[in-house]
Each structure stands twice: as structure tokens, then as C-alpha cells.
Amino acid sequence: MKEQGRTLKVIYTPIHGTGNKPVRRVLKELGFEQVAVVPEQEFPDSEFPTVAYPNPEDKEVFALGIQLAEEIGADLIIGTDPDCDRVGVVVKNKDGKYITLDGNQIGALLVHYRLGSLKACNMLPENGCIVKTIVTSEIGRQIADSFGIHTIDTLTGFKFIGEKIKEFEESGSHAFLLGYEESFGYLAGTFVRDKDAVIASMLICEMAAYYASRGMSLYDGLISLWDEYGYYMESLDSIQAQGKEGMEKIRTLMDNLRNNRLTEVGGIKVIRTEDYLKGRAVIRRNGNEEIERIQLPSSNVLKYILEDDSWFCVRPSGTEPKVKMYYSVKGESLMDAKTRIQLLSKAVYGMLQC
């Protein structure tokens, strides 16, 4: 794998932020010799002149990186946000086109690589644990299960993942292996207690070199995970409101959802409803209902799990008058997953707009 590290062509952009020196240093120390930095975005600049929004979740921030990658035939593009705690990834697909991965896809690849690497070295602890947020894809849990590793969910926000590290250390209940969220935040090990794009960038490049040693790209690696665990796909939507009236509209929307229990969405039965404000889940089996306590802090969030393994989550923003909707499906093929996510999002969005 060291040879692949020397020959792997990596484009890196700190997006005018703080990641330039630490990310380049860690990659250099690990033997990645062909790392090119996007010159227009190399140095800190609080005006962020080349992007509308300096966030690796926005595909447009990689426009200059993709242009440079096409010129030199790069294998991989990574980009960190201004404070270098989140990282985005661009890879080549089967057609040779550079495409961005979403946060759930990066997370799935990291879970599999992290656990697989530890297992190969006989270092996978029996009490190992993956920690993710409630709005993050379930493919990570399925991958962890295949390694015999437990997965714990937290509320949205990486501080809740960081809290688990301290909890595990004090109780001895689990060994923290990886924490991640769909919004491009990742952490391996306990060296830091928050999402860290330096560690994540290192792992992503290591992972790319690993797949290269097997004659595969990171995109090939993602396809192999889908083939093995199912074609998971996620999307995010939101309903905007305005001012005080908008906040009241959102409160009414959430109250209506709580007071009028959903039994089906788009013709698919709801088998589990999780209310994080009330701290309970309602499970439906064979015409009966069971109540299960949710051992998480109170939060104004509702999550619905459907009988076809899809789910959606409704969560008001804590900072502005809008409500976010997270969708996830599991398809039998990539096309099937795309169809399912479109149908689910259309059904939920239409329902909430009423």
C-alpha cells in the first residue's frame, strides 16, 4: 500500500481556511508524495473570494479542484472547511467523471475501512463501538454489525458524539472506534473530542491507497459496499418560513404531527415512530402498539421508520425559521434507490406542505 501512497495523485483544497499546513503535513509524513493544492484557495482569506459558501457540503466549492484534477489526472480530491473540522471528497466514477460523495457515503467507506483495518491487524476490540447521529444513514450500522461491532445513535451535533468518548472511558462499557455524522464530520480515535478533518483527510487518503492496491478506486469501493449491504441513499430537504409567524407555523406543524399519528406515508406503513421530545418510540407489530423509552436528551425531533427499511426525520432548525426533512431508503439497485428516494421525499414534502 505504500507504493500506492507514493503514486496516488491527490488534489487538496483548504477552501481559504486553516487546513493547509496540518493536512499537507500529515499526508507528507505518511508518504503521500503527489499532493497538489488548489492555488486559488490555498491561503486563508476571510472573504472566501472563489466560493459563494465555503462548505464542502456545497459541490460548487470543488469546481477549481476538479478543473485542476482534470489537468493532471488526479485520483482523488479532498476539501476541508475553513476551520478544518469537516471534509468533502470527490472521486472518479466508472465513466471517468469527477463526482462528489455525500457525507453518508464517506462515512460508510470510513466505517468499513476502519473496522476492516483493525480486524486485519487483530486489533478489533470485542467492545468496540461506532457512534453516529440519528439522521445518519443506517448502512454504517449494518457494516458494523457484520464485524460484530455495536453502533450507538446520538442527537444531531458532534458534541453528543464527543460526550460518548468520555462516557465510555468512565464506564469502560465500550471502546470508541469512529464517530461520524451525515454533515461531513468524522473522528477516529480519542486524540480529539470533536470532528476533525485532519484525521479524516488522513484516513480518506489511506483508504484510497488501500483500494488502489486492490486495483480499485474509492468509487469502486462504494459500489462494493452497496453490492454487499444494499443500495442506501439519503437526501435532505427543508421548508422555509419567515419571521415570528414562520416560527409559529413550524410549531404548529410539529404539534400536528405529534397529535395526528402517521400510520402510512406514500402507501408504505409506518412501523416505528420516535419522538425525541417525549423520549419515547411507538412500535407497531401485528396490529398492536408497544412503547419503548429513548435514552437521549429531549429534542424537538420526530423520526419515522417504514416497513420497507426507509425512514424520514423532521427537525426544526435551532437557529432559523425552517424545518429540515431527512430521507433515507434502501434499494435493490442504484436506480431502485433513486426512485425510492424521489417517491419518499415527494410524499413527505407534499404532506408537510398541506
Buried (B, 14 or more C-beta within 10 A) or exposed (E): EEEBBEEBBBBBBBBBBBBBEBBBEBBEEEBBEBBBBBEBBBEEBEEBEBBEEBBBBBEEBBEBBBEBBEEEEBBBBBBBBBEBBBBBBBBBEEEEEBBBBBBBBBBBBBBBBBBBBBBEEEEBEEEBBBBBBBBBBBBBBBBBEEBEBBBBBBBBBBEBBBBBBEEBEEEEEBBBBBBBBBBBBBBBBBEBBEBBBBBBBBBBBBBBBBBBBEEBBBBBBBBBBBEEBBBBBBBBBBBEBEEEEBBEBBEEBBEEBBEEEBEEBBEBEBBBBBBBEBBEBBBBEEEEEEEEEBEBEEBBBBBBBBEBBBBBBBBBBEEEBBBBBBBBBBBEEEEBBBBBBBBBBEBBBEEBEE
